[in-house]
Amino acid sequence: MTRAARCALLLALAAPLAAAAAGCGDTLDARHRLEAASARHRVAFVPQPAPLAAGRHFSLDLVVCPQGDASLPLALRVDADMPAHRHGMNYRPTVRALGDGRYRVDGLLLHMPGRWRFVFDLSADGRLERLTREVDVE
């Protein structure tokens, strides 16, 4: 399957999710916005620069949206790993809260191509919640 065909398929599959997530991360660049969700929170994020590429440092512009009666997280930790290879990044990113559920994550590097999993650990309401999103990086 060509890259264009994969992109078209992913966009078609993501359309219902995007409709359900209306309002969360609307200020982020829709062309490169990715999401992770649970029953309590939704995380919308965009890599800077986009798109993601192996071996290039990048940041994430990120928005956390509470779902239902959940509150904004008191703490956010971000990491990435390669499940098939059983290893993570060689860098520890820093998370900076910007207010109103917005964050900037700096110091990320996906050092090789393949399937990576972003991991978002949210601490809210005395609970720790983990959201994940897998991406393919070339």
FENURQUI-V485320 format. One record per residue. N is the residue number from 1. BURIAL is 1 if it has 24 or more other ideal C-beta (glycine too) atoms within 12 Angstrom, else 0. Layout:
n-><N/N>
burial-><BURIAL/BURIAL>
//
This chain:
n-><1/2/3/4/5/6/7/8/9/10/11/12/13/14/15/16/17/18/19/20/21/22/23/24/25/26/27/28/29/30/31/32/33/34/35/36/37/38/39/40/41/42/43/44/45/46/47/48/49/50/51/52/53/54/55/56/57/58/59/60/61/62/63/64/65/66/67/68/69/70/71/72/73/74/75/76/77/78/79/80/81/82/83/84/85/86/87/88/89/90/91/92/93/94/95/96/97/98/99/100/101/102/103/104/105/106/107/108/109/110/111/112/113/114/115/116/117/118/119/120/121/122/123/124/125/126/127/128/129/130/131/132/133/134/135/136/137/138>
burial-><0/0/0/0/0/0/0/0/0/0/0/0/0/0/0/0/0/1/0/0/1/0/0/1/1/0/0/1/0/0/0/1/1/1/1/1/1/1/0/1/1/1/1/1/1/1/1/0/0/0/0/1/0/0/0/0/0/1/1/1/1/1/1/1/1/1/1/0/0/1/0/1/1/0/0/1/1/1/1/1/1/1/0/0/0/0/0/0/1/0/0/0/1/0/1/0/0/0/0/0/1/1/1/1/1/0/0/1/1/1/0/0/0/0/0/1/1/1/1/1/1/1/0/1/0/0/0/0/1/0/1/1/1/0/1/0/1/0>
//
